Amino acid sequence: MIRGIHHIAISTRDLERAVDFYCRLLGFEKVFEGGWSVGYESADMITGLKDSSARMAMLSGGNAIIELFHYTSPTPRTGEPRRAVCDHGITHICLEVVGIDAEYERLKEMGMEFHCPPQDFGKGIKATYGRDPDGNVIELQEIADPEHPMALRGRGTMSGSR
């Protein structure tokens, strides 16, 4: 039986930069760091790669975990840093926030790039898209009504965010 989504995994070219972004700017907390060297057969089996090696970190925040990978073998192909959100594949990660306008200003001041200021979609929902250092899209969303069917309920908040 599926209980829910445990984590989202992102491959990055710079693990330290990605950890800094998700922890310092977005309030995640690093809860595990590890990796493997070439020759770890189980890692090759599960990833479908040959002679893989990587460093990784698990970051926890609220009800979400993000797993970051920095592969050193095989040599990764560079992703399109400004891939359009309409292209096939994962389009974005959405973080529910309180006080979206203030969060937008805080993150913009800290260097996060956004497509636009928060937009009002009616029914108490505002959202905007920004990008992490590798160009992955991060949506900030605020749902003013805690009883709205899409609002997160009964879950923790992130320690490092406002």
C-alpha positions in Angstrom: 0.0 0.0 0.0 1.3 3.4 -0.9 1.4 5.8 2.1 2.5 8.9 0.3 5.5 10.7 -1.2 8.6 10.3 0.9 11.1 12.5 -1.0 12.1 14.2 -4.2 15.6 13.6 -5.7 17.5 16.2 -7.6 20.9 15.7 -9.4 23.1 18.8 -9.0 26.5 19.8 -10.3 27.5 21.4 -7.0 26.3 19.6 -3.8 27.5 22.3 -1.4 25.8 25.1 -3.4 22.5 23.1 -3.6 22.6 22.3 0.2 23.2 25.9 1.0 20.3 27.1 -1.2 17.8 24.6 0.2 18.9 25.0 3.8 19.9 28.7 4.1 17.3 30.2 1.8 14.4 27.8 2.0 14.8 26.5 5.6 15.4 22.8 5.0 17.7 20.9 7.5 20.4 18.5 6.4 19.6 15.2 8.2 22.0 12.8 6.4 25.0 13.0 4.2 26.7 10.1 2.4 27.6 8.6 -1.0 29.3 5.7 -2.7 32.3 4.9 -4.8 32.7 3.0 -8.0 32.2 -0.7 -7.4 29.1 -0.5 -5.2 27.0 -3.0 -7.1 23.7 -2.3 -5.3 23.9 1.4 -6.3 24.6 0.5 -9.9 21.7 -1.9 -9.9 19.1 0.5 -8.5 20.2 3.5 -10.6 20.7 1.5 -13.8 24.2 3.0 -14.2 27.5 1.3 -14.7 30.5 2.2 -12.4 28.5 4.9 -10.6 29.8 7.1 -7.8 28.1 10.0 -6.1 27.8 12.1 -3.0 24.4 12.8 -1.6 22.5 14.7 1.1 19.0 14.3 2.5 17.3 17.5 3.6 14.1 17.6 5.7 11.6 20.4 6.0 8.0 20.4 7.1 6.4 17.4 5.5 9.0 17.1 2.7 12.4 15.5 2.2 14.6 16.5 -0.7 17.5 14.2 -1.7 20.4 15.9 -3.5 22.9 13.9 -5.6 26.2 15.0 -7.1 27.3 12.2 -9.4 31.0 12.0 -10.3 30.7 8.8 -12.4 29.5 8.3 -15.0 30.0 11.9 -16.1 26.5 13.5 -16.0 25.2 15.4 -19.0 24.5 19.0 -18.2 20.8 19.7 -17.8 19.1 22.6 -19.5 19.2 25.2 -16.7 16.2 27.1 -18.0 14.1 24.2 -19.1 10.6 25.3 -19.9 8.0 24.0 -17.4 5.9 22.6 -20.3 8.7 20.2 -21.2 8.1 16.5 -20.2 9.5 15.5 -16.9 9.1 16.9 -13.4 8.2 20.5 -13.8 8.5 22.0 -10.3 8.6 21.5 -6.5 5.9 23.4 -4.7 6.5 24.7 -1.2 3.5 26.0 0.8 4.3 29.2 2.6 2.7 31.7 5.0 3.1 35.3 4.0 4.1 34.7 0.3 4.8 38.4 -0.5 7.3 38.7 2.4 8.9 35.3 1.5 9.2 36.4 -2.2 10.9 39.6 -1.1 13.2 37.8 1.3 14.3 35.2 -1.2 14.6 37.7 -4.0 16.9 39.8 -1.8 19.0 36.7 -1.0 19.5 36.1 -4.8 16.8 33.7 -5.8 15.5 34.4 -9.3 11.8 34.5 -9.9 9.7 34.5 -13.1 7.3 37.1 -11.6 6.0 38.5 -8.3 3.3 36.3 -6.5 0.1 36.1 -8.6 -3.4 36.0 -7.1 -5.4 33.0 -8.5 -8.5 33.8 -6.4 -10.1 31.8 -3.6 -7.2 32.8 -1.3 -4.4 31.2 -3.4 -1.3 33.1 -4.5 1.7 31.6 -6.1 5.0 32.3 -8.0 7.8 30.3 -9.6 11.5 30.8 -8.9 14.6 28.7 -9.6 17.2 27.0 -7.6 20.9 27.4 -8.6 20.6 24.5 -11.1 17.5 26.0 -12.8 15.0 23.7 -11.2 11.7 25.5 -10.6 10.5 26.0 -7.0 6.9 27.2 -6.6 6.0 29.2 -3.6 2.3 28.9 -2.9 0.1 30.4 -0.2 -3.4 29.1 0.6 -5.0 31.6 3.0 -7.9 29.3 4.0 -6.5 26.4 6.2 -9.7 24.5 5.4 -9.2 24.7 1.7 -9.0 21.1 0.3 -5.5 21.7 -1.1 -4.0 23.2 2.1 -1.5 21.2 4.1 -2.9 20.1 7.4 -1.4 18.5 10.5 2.2 18.7 9.3 5.2 20.5 10.7 6.7 23.7 9.6 10.3 24.2 8.4 12.7 25.3 11.1 14.9 27.7 9.1 12.2 29.5 7.2 10.5 32.6 8.6 
